[in-house]
Amino acid sequence: MIPIKSNINCRTISGGVAEGEVLITSDTISFLGNVDPETGIVVEPSHELFNKSIKGKVLIFPHGKGSTVGSYVLYQLSKNNVAPAAMINIESEPIVAVGAIISGIPLVDKLGSDPYTYLTNGTLVKVDGDNSYIKIIE
């Protein structure tokens, strides 16, 4: 069990600091096709997050998948003010990494412990990509 106020170490992919409510899924995400870049709503009917908004959330998912255009979709989400506040992956891959970097979205991965065992939807967390940790706020 993770102490509620302790830092959880991770690897930084894209720097920055953000806080927000967790939106977690065990499904991978293809930003091209799974997420509407105009609204930030997950539009893939078979996805665990179908009809949920990623806007302002700390989006936790295992890793991305699909087309390199997904990086640009993340950038569109940011320009449309419907991007996640931050993202946490089990292990990031280049499509999500590039999208986060060009969009200024903090992205971390390789947490010191499995986030699926202690983070749930609605948990408030801080992602500190500048100092490589996350922290549960409440």
N, C-alpha and C positions, 0 to 999 in steps of 0.2 A: 504494500500500500504506500502511496506517495503522501508525505506530509503536506497538508493543504497550502502552506505558505512557503515551501521550499522551492528553489530553482531546479528545473529539470534541464540538464545539459543536452545540447543538440549540435548539429552542424549547420552553419549558415550557408544558404545558397544565394539569397538576395537580402541585403541589409535593410535596416529600418526597424521601427518599433511601432506596434499597433496593439490595441486591445479590442476585444469583442466577444460575442457569444459564439460558442462552438457550434458548428454544423458538421456532423461527422457521418462518414459513409465508409463501408468496406468495399464499395464498388469503385473501380477505376473511373477516371473522367477523361473524356475527349471533349475539350472545349469547343472544337468544331463539330457541331451536331448535337452535343448533349446540353449545351447552355445557350440561351438566346442572348446575343451580345447587346441587344437594345434594352432588355429588362433585367438580366441577371437571373432569370428563372430557368431551372433545369427542365428541359422540354422532352427528354427521352423517356417515353412511357415505361420502359422496362428498368429504368434506373431507380435505385433506392430513394433518391432525393427528388423524384418527379414532382413537379409543381411547387417546389420550394425555391425561395430566393437565396442566392449566395451573397447578396449585397450587404456589405458591412460585417459579414461573419468571419470567424476564423475557421476556414474550410479545411477539414482534415479528411484526407483520402490517401490510399496506398501509393499511387503514382498516376501519372497521366498515360494516355494512349492515343494513338492515331496520328493524324496529319500534322506536319510542321506548321500549317496554317493556324493551329491551336494557339501558338505563341501570339499571333496577331489578334486572335479573338480575345485573349486576355488583355491585350492592349486596348482593344475596342471597349471591353467592359470597363476598364479604367477611365477612358475618355468619356464614357457615358455615365460615369458616377454610379455604376452598379457592380463594381468589382468587390471581391472579398477584401476585408481589412488586412488579412494575412492568410497564409496557407502553411499547413504542416503535412508533410508526406512521410511515409515509412522510408521510402527511398526515391528521391526526385530523379527525373530523367530530363534530357535536354529540352524537350518541348515546353514543359512547365517551367523549367529554370529560366530559359530565355524570355518567356512571357512575363514572368515575375520581375526579372531584372529590367526589361524595357518599360514595364508599367509601374515600377517603384513599389511593388507589393512585397512586403517581407515574406520570405519563404525559408523554412528550416526543415531538416529531415534528420534521420538517424538519432532519434531521441534516446536518452539513456535508459528509458523504460518504455514498454508498449503502451501508447496512448489509448488504445482500445480497452484497456483494463481499468482506467480511472477517469477518462473524459467522456462526457455524455452531451447530447444536444442541450444547449442553453447554459452550460457552464461558462462562466466569464474567465477569460484567460488573457494574459499579456504575452505577446511574442516579441522577443528582443533579438532581432537578427543582427544587431550590431555587436552584441555581447554573447551570442550563441546560447540562449536559454529561453525557456518558456516558464510561466508561473501561473498557477491557479489563483485568481483574485477572490472569487467566491463560489 
